[in-house]
Amino acid sequence: MEDALRREIKEETGLDIFDIELVMFQEFIFDEAFWKKRHFIFFDYACKTKSSSVRLNEEGQSHQWVTIEDALRMPLEPYTKKALDEYLR
């Protein structure tokens, strides 16, 4: 799974990552937090990068580098917030 994470991050952002750590596993079925009724499984990881230059592919819309504390003040969907809370714990 870590190899897949490295590939996806590189493909979608151009970033090389390291020090990968599993934060948590989340699952939800037909949750109203998302616009489509689907069954999702999330494997949430924390990692590091030495690059600050992001090159988004066609899947990405925008990005912003912020601290975790600043991210928690943003309007996050509930599963991202839960993953950040778990990481801080």
Buried (B, 14 or more C-beta within 10 A) or exposed (E): EEEEBBEEBEEBBBBEBEEBEEBBEBEBEEBEEEEEEEEBEBBBBBBEBEEEEBEEEEEEEEEEEEEEEEBBEEEEEEBBBBBBEEBEE
